[in-house]
Structures are given as C-alpha cells and as structure tokens.
Amino acid sequence: MGVLERKEREKEQRRQDILDAALTVFARKGMDQATMDDVAEAAELSKATLYLYFSGKEEMYFALHLRGQEIFYRMVARPGKTVGSFNEKFLAYLNTLVAFQQKYPDYFEASFHFLTRGISLEKNHVLVKQHNENNRLFMNLWIALIQEGKGVGIIREELDEVTAAIVFWMQFTGFLKIYPALKNNIKKQYGFSNQELVQKFFDLIQFGLFKK
C-alpha cells in the first residue's frame, strides 16, 4: 500500500470514527441540543479537527442519515428478499423495515428527523447527491414490487405505482415511529406481537392495494 493510499484510508477511518461519536451524542442529546463540542469530546478530538471533515453538525447528521439509508438498502436487497411469491416478498419488505427500526433505532431516528424537518445543504453537495441516488434506488424497489403485483393480477391495475409507493412508505414509517412508544401497552391490552401487528398492517394494506 502506497503512502497516499494509506493516508486516504486513515482519513476515511477518522471520518467514520467521528460519525460513530456523533451518533452516540445525537442519540443521547438530540440533534437540536447536541453541539460540536459534545461530538469533539466523545470523539476525543479537538473541535478544529472535526471541521476538517464536516462543516457542522447538520452535515454530520446528514451523513448519518445516509449511513442508515445504505444499511437499510443492503438489508432489503439481501438474497432471499427478492424470491418467493408476491405476498411473501411484500411481507418480507415490511418485516425488514421493522427489523431495521429495532436493530438500528438511532439511524431510524436520524432518517425520520431528516424526512420531517430536513437538513439544509446545498443541492449540489456530494451528500445530497448520494441521498437522492439512495432514495431513487429504494423507491424503485417498491415501485418494482407494485408493478410485479399488477403483473400477477394481485394489485389493482388503475393504481399509479409511484403514488402508491410514496403513500405506503409514509404510512409504514409513521407506524414504525409511534409503535416503539406504544408497543408495551398494545401487547398488554391487545396481545399483539411485533409480527402480528405487521401482519395486520399488511392485511389492511391489502384493502387499498389489492383486487377484491
């Protein structure tokens, strides 16, 4: 390995270490209350060093959102998620969303914060371009699945694939956001497990998407 290549790898590792520290700080204090000083302390670096890698905490938060996007996309695109009947694949995608929220709650919160409040970066910023590409890949998965459902005669033909994918994503993201706060009460009062709730959500979605 050449000197230049080693320096680039060390720089990227330092950047990832800073993001790891930022994730811990944001999870503990929240995006609004966290400061660059907090992240510097957690990363055991000077604040000046942080600014060599990020313009501020918004850019860090955006980078964490992208990291979460990529983790989720890899989970969805794993072998086995794209085989089986349409119903099996559709339910597998729902279960993957639940698994992501449960295994990576801090990344889920970063993405939810981004979706509901936004992060102000220039539209030509490299992170914005990466986000747009990740979002395109993710939405294409849902659109392709809905198209497949139409092709096998399960989903209503008059539905617009893009509209259906966006509305579905909004509905299920809201479900995942509120469920962690209510799951104990839901299980206590109604006896529903995570898997049972996902199945019930899937059953309700069928009324809107599927042919009678």
Backbone torsions as a table, in degrees:
resi	resn	phi	psi	omega
1	MET	NA	129.8	180.0
2	GLY	-74.2	165.7	-178.7
3	VAL	-62.3	-43.9	-178.2
4	LEU	-63.5	-43.5	180.0
5	GLU	-64.2	-40.8	179.3
6	ARG	-63.7	-40.6	179.4
7	LYS	-64.4	-38.9	178.9
8	GLU	-66.0	-39.5	178.6
9	ARG	-67.1	-39.9	178.3
10	GLU	-65.7	-38.4	178.7
11	LYS	-64.5	-43.3	179.5
12	GLU	-66.7	-37.7	177.9
13	GLN	-64.7	-39.8	177.4
14	ARG	-63.0	-41.2	178.8
15	ARG	-61.3	-43.7	179.6
16	GLN	-67.2	-36.2	177.4
17	ASP	-63.5	-39.6	177.8
18	ILE	-64.0	-42.1	179.1
19	LEU	-65.1	-37.5	176.5
20	ASP	-60.2	-43.8	179.0
21	ALA	-65.9	-41.4	179.9
22	ALA	-63.4	-39.1	179.0
23	LEU	-60.2	-43.1	178.6
24	THR	-63.3	-44.1	-178.7
25	VAL	-67.3	-46.2	-178.8
26	PHE	-64.1	-36.9	179.2
27	ALA	-66.6	-35.0	-177.4
28	ARG	-81.3	-40.3	-171.6
29	LYS	-111.0	-17.1	-175.1
30	GLY	88.3	154.1	-177.6
31	MET	-60.0	-43.3	-174.2
32	ASP	-68.8	-38.4	-175.5
33	GLN	-86.9	-24.0	-178.8
34	ALA	-68.2	148.8	178.9
35	THR	-126.4	165.5	175.8
36	MET	-64.1	-32.2	176.3
37	ASP	-62.3	-40.2	178.2
38	ASP	-61.3	-44.6	-178.8
39	VAL	-66.8	-41.5	179.3
40	ALA	-60.5	-42.1	179.1
41	GLU	-64.3	-44.0	-179.5
42	ALA	-65.8	-35.1	-179.2
43	ALA	-84.2	-8.5	-177.1
44	GLU	58.5	45.1	178.0
45	LEU	-133.3	164.5	174.1
46	SER	-76.8	154.6	177.9
47	LYS	-62.7	-33.9	178.6
48	ALA	-60.9	-36.2	178.5
49	THR	-65.7	-38.4	178.6
50	LEU	-58.1	-39.9	-177.0
51	TYR	-72.2	-10.3	172.4
52	LEU	-74.6	-19.7	-175.8
53	TYR	-112.5	-30.0	-176.5
54	PHE	-139.2	144.7	-179.8
55	SER	-75.0	-18.8	-179.7
56	GLY	170.8	-175.0	-175.0
57	LYS	-69.9	-26.0	177.6
58	GLU	-64.9	-41.0	178.8
59	GLU	-66.4	-37.2	175.2
60	MET	-61.5	-45.7	-177.9
61	TYR	-63.3	-40.7	177.9
62	PHE	-62.1	-42.7	179.6
63	ALA	-63.0	-37.2	177.1
64	LEU	-68.2	-38.3	175.2
65	HIS	-59.0	-43.4	179.3
66	LEU	-65.3	-39.8	178.6
67	ARG	-60.9	-42.9	177.2
68	GLY	-63.9	-41.3	176.5
69	GLN	-55.3	-46.6	-175.6
70	GLU	-69.3	-37.5	176.1
71	ILE	-61.3	-46.7	-178.5
72	PHE	-64.2	-42.4	-178.7
73	TYR	-62.4	-39.6	177.9
74	ARG	-64.5	-37.2	178.3
75	MET	-64.7	-42.7	-178.5
76	VAL	-68.8	-37.8	-173.2
77	ALA	-87.3	4.5	179.8
78	ARG	-61.2	148.2	174.2
79	PRO	-55.5	137.9	-177.6
80	GLY	104.5	-28.2	176.9
81	LYS	-78.1	-17.1	-175.2
82	THR	-111.3	15.6	177.7
83	VAL	-122.5	162.7	-179.9
84	GLY	104.1	-176.2	179.2
85	SER	-71.1	166.8	178.7
86	PHE	-58.8	-46.5	-179.6
87	ASN	-60.1	-40.5	179.8
88	GLU	-64.9	-41.7	179.6
89	LYS	-68.2	-41.2	-179.8
90	PHE	-61.8	-46.2	179.5
91	LEU	-67.3	-33.9	177.9
92	ALA	-63.3	-39.0	177.7
93	TYR	-64.2	-42.7	178.1
94	LEU	-61.3	-44.9	-179.8
95	ASN	-64.4	-32.2	177.9
96	THR	-67.9	-39.4	175.7
97	LEU	-60.2	-43.9	178.7
98	VAL	-63.8	-44.7	-178.8
99	ALA	-62.3	-39.5	178.5
100	PHE	-63.8	-46.0	-179.2
101	GLN	-62.6	-37.0	-177.6
102	GLN	-78.4	-37.8	-177.1
103	LYS	-82.6	-32.0	-176.7
104	TYR	-128.5	60.8	-176.0
105	PRO	-61.1	-32.4	-179.0
106	ASP	-69.1	-38.1	176.7
107	TYR	-70.0	-37.5	176.8
108	PHE	-60.3	-43.9	179.6
109	GLU	-64.8	-38.9	178.2
110	ALA	-61.4	-42.9	179.8
111	SER	-68.9	-39.5	179.9
112	PHE	-65.3	-41.2	177.2
113	HIS	-60.0	-44.2	179.9
114	PHE	-62.1	-44.6	-176.4
115	LEU	-67.6	-35.8	-174.2
116	THR	-92.2	-26.1	-176.8
117	ARG	-119.9	-25.5	179.1
118	GLY	78.9	158.4	175.9
119	ILE	-128.2	130.3	-174.2
120	SER	-87.0	100.1	171.2
121	LEU	-129.9	154.8	179.0
122	GLU	-59.5	143.1	-174.4
123	LYS	-64.3	-21.0	178.5
124	ASN	-97.2	8.1	177.8
125	HIS	-63.1	141.9	-177.0
126	VAL	-58.7	-34.4	179.1
127	LEU	-69.6	-35.9	177.6
128	VAL	-65.4	-42.0	178.3
129	LYS	-63.0	-40.5	179.0
130	GLN	-65.8	-41.2	177.2
131	HIS	-59.9	-46.3	-178.5
132	ASN	-61.2	-39.1	178.9
133	GLU	-68.8	-43.4	177.5
134	ASN	-60.7	-43.1	-179.3
135	ASN	-64.2	-38.8	178.2
136	ARG	-62.8	-44.6	179.6
137	LEU	-62.1	-43.5	-178.2
138	PHE	-65.2	-48.1	-179.1
139	MET	-64.4	-33.8	178.2
140	ASN	-63.6	-31.8	176.0
141	LEU	-61.4	-46.9	-178.8
142	TRP	-68.6	-41.6	-180.0
143	ILE	-62.2	-43.4	179.3
144	ALA	-63.3	-37.6	179.6
145	LEU	-66.3	-41.9	178.4
146	ILE	-66.2	-39.6	176.5
147	GLN	-61.6	-39.9	177.7
148	GLU	-62.6	-42.2	178.3
149	GLY	-60.7	-37.7	175.2
150	LYS	-65.3	-42.1	-176.3
151	GLY	-62.9	-32.3	-180.0
152	VAL	-95.8	7.8	173.8
153	GLY	79.0	22.3	-179.4
154	ILE	-98.4	-44.7	-178.6
155	ILE	-91.2	143.7	-177.9
156	ARG	-58.4	130.9	-174.2
157	GLU	-68.1	-27.3	-175.8
158	GLU	-77.9	-9.4	-179.1
159	LEU	-73.2	138.1	173.0
160	ASP	-80.8	126.5	-173.5
161	GLU	-61.7	-43.0	-177.0
162	VAL	-66.1	-46.8	179.4
163	THR	-60.6	-45.2	-179.5
164	ALA	-62.0	-41.4	-179.5
165	ALA	-64.7	-42.8	-179.0
166	ILE	-66.1	-46.6	-178.5
167	VAL	-64.2	-42.7	179.1
168	PHE	-61.3	-45.3	-179.5
169	TRP	-60.0	-41.7	178.9
170	MET	-63.9	-42.8	-179.2
171	GLN	-63.2	-48.1	-174.0
172	PHE	-74.8	-32.0	175.3
173	THR	-62.7	-41.5	176.5
174	GLY	-62.5	-40.3	177.1
175	PHE	-59.6	-45.7	-178.3
176	LEU	-68.7	-30.2	-179.8
177	LYS	-69.9	-42.1	-174.2
178	ILE	-88.7	-24.3	-173.9
179	TYR	-61.3	-44.3	-178.4
180	PRO	-56.2	-33.4	-178.8
181	ALA	-75.8	-21.6	-174.0
182	LEU	-114.8	-5.4	-169.5
183	LYS	-60.3	-37.3	-179.2
184	ASN	-65.9	-43.5	178.1
185	ASN	-66.3	-39.3	179.1
186	ILE	-62.8	-45.1	-179.9
187	LYS	-66.3	-39.6	-178.8
188	LYS	-67.6	-43.1	-175.2
189	GLN	-83.1	-35.7	-172.7
190	TYR	-119.1	-12.8	176.3
191	GLY	76.4	18.3	-178.0
192	PHE	-87.2	130.3	172.1
193	SER	-84.9	172.5	176.4
194	ASN	-54.6	-49.7	-176.5
195	GLN	-63.0	-39.1	179.7
196	GLU	-66.2	-38.4	178.7
197	LEU	-66.9	-40.6	176.9
198	VAL	-60.8	-43.1	179.6
199	GLN	-63.3	-40.0	179.0
200	LYS	-67.3	-38.0	175.4
201	PHE	-62.4	-43.9	177.9
202	PHE	-59.8	-42.1	179.4
203	ASP	-61.5	-40.9	179.2
204	LEU	-68.9	-38.4	177.8
205	ILE	-59.9	-35.0	-179.4
206	GLN	-57.0	-36.0	-178.7
207	PHE	-63.1	-33.1	-178.7
208	GLY	-87.9	-33.8	-174.3
209	LEU	-97.6	-37.0	-168.7
210	PHE	-89.0	154.3	174.5
211	LYS	-68.5	150.7	178.7
212	LYS	-70.7	NA	NA
